[in-house]
Amino acid sequence: MGIAALAKPEREKVIALVGNPNSGKTSIFNDLTGARQHVGNWPGVTVEKKEGKLGYQGQTFNIVDLPGTYSLGAYSEDELIARNFILFDKPEAVINVVDASNLERNLYLTIQLLEMGANVVVALNMVDEARARNIEINIPRLAQALRVPVVPTVATRGEGIKELVATVAKQIQESTCRPLKVNYGREIENELDKLEQIIKQDAKLAMRYPARWLAIKLLEDDERLEAELQKEGSRPVLEAVAKSKKQLHEILGEEVEAIIADRRYGFINGLVKEAVIRHQTLEQRLTISDKIDSVVTNRYLGLPIFLLAMWAVFQFTFKLGDPMIGLVESAFESLKGLAAGWLEALGAPQLLTSFIADGIIGGLGSVLVFIPPIFLLFLAISLLEDSGYMARAAYIMDRLMHALGLHGKSFVPLLIGFGCNVPGIMATRTLESRQDRLITILINPLMSCTARLPVYVLFTGAFFTANQGWVIFSLYLLGIVLAIIMGKIFKTFLFKGETAPFVMELPPYRVPTLKGTLIHMWERGSSFVRKAGTVIVGVVVLIWVLSNLPLGVAYASQESLIGRLGTILAPVFKPAGFGTWEAAVALVFGILAKEVVVGTLGVLYGVEENGLTAAIAHSWTPLSAYAFMVMTLIYIPCAATIAAIRRETNFWGWTAFAIGYSLVLGWVMAVLVFQAGRLLGLG
């Protein structure tokens, strides 16, 4: 017997046909197979199974018409059959028939297919009906957003069928599919990451199911999968799922399944906004979210509303936070006085008294007084995020980003950067293009993170009490403007290329739960407290030591080591209006952590009886203070951000570039602010 006779025959390539009821799926099946089809039943059930043959360029494909279904939730036999066939029979391609006149409903199934990692080609059927309803679909943009081919068809007239077959054959040959990743929000994503890792440790599960898809389905309370895992003895996975669901329910106050569904529809809503234009209002009733979005995402009103919302956040933060700062500051001043008096009464050496009173209590206290506004800021941001508005903010800014040639999706990591630049830089992993990632990484440090907030509060409290919210708002706005300008410059000269489409999830508006909002506030604000207890204490102690060496010099004088360092650097900052050695030293140590800028000034000024704010008001002017805040906003990122840039770019060259350009830009902007202010008579 010859070798050819012994060879196992090649498996006939299978194409699955799936879609919503009444989407025209049966018509497309008939167009593809003609008379070469037969009808049977699926194994073990009475559901009809239709198969047919398709010949194309010498190849024969087996077309399997799956039951019509709205989703793959496995709540019905039809859904279970469709899901299991795609999951376990692994067809070479899946033709997803979508009703073009009802995209929102039909794309829910599409998203589920893509999350499974199926090799999908979308047959956008009934495009004639969509046109008749004055619905214009940008098919290339839809295809780019879904990352799969989209072929327009009119199955009842056989239009687009040849193009569909050619596209499917090409898709099978190239096999370029990869699972779509919908962002389900920070809390759910954190739990999904944990569950994925546990699932991957179970070799049998990892081979049978896509890890992320299985994690999502288990969080959705998929009873059939849970029963399957019980049968397989996958106890660690089920225990981890139960723990994750309990954690999410406590934080979010709702069933996870409902939130996941809302996020999918939010993704679809954003996609449709990007790819579909309706030239007249549909007769269907608009939801409350639609009505709100008609105002807050309006082409002309959206940006002013976003700016107004940001201004309101800062007014809320500082109108409530300012009185609290005074109380905390007074408490630390009293504690410092008590500690100094107690140590002197015990006969402690002057150096030890200074170390504890001036170094630890004074330096740390000058930072911790800003806990109230930081927690209030996170409270306000959490309210906006949990309500669903922050997703709209990214959508609004997408238009501006596209107008400047930048990727709209880049604004999401930039928004995260307002909290902390490190996770903002890490969030650039969601960008498919390396060029877009690099641009976003380079401009992310221009977003004013909360570590800079103590500096702003200190100086605005000293000079701009009546307009504190406005002044700090201007700094945040300046960071956004500079990020957009630098991004445009980088795109033009360093990273030329087309901008990819952007789909932003637009979840429905919700009333934030008190518990969830407070948890989010604490998660973010507590990181500031932890940093104060570790990094800031260490730096404050180092500054105190350098302020007292060599032994015998006056505390924090120009003759001390730290004074000599500041004296060398001070002339560099003189054109910017803050050419004092204390300011220079504060900026140098601020590279370790931006909060340290305030702690450094607290140690160097000794925090007199009336507090650091009084010391600042005595030594600075409003113009030099604003220039210093601009420098703090822009100059070299903190050490943790520098490390994140190196890790995400995997190249020291880009890290050095980020350090260099931000230092130069910060100095130039500070000088421009000060010198322009002097020319205007503001000095």
Summary of the structure (lengths in Angstrom):
residues: 683
radius of gyration: 30.5
end to end distance: 98.9
largest distance: 105.4
contacts: 2300
relative contact order: 0.07
helix: 68%
strand: 7%
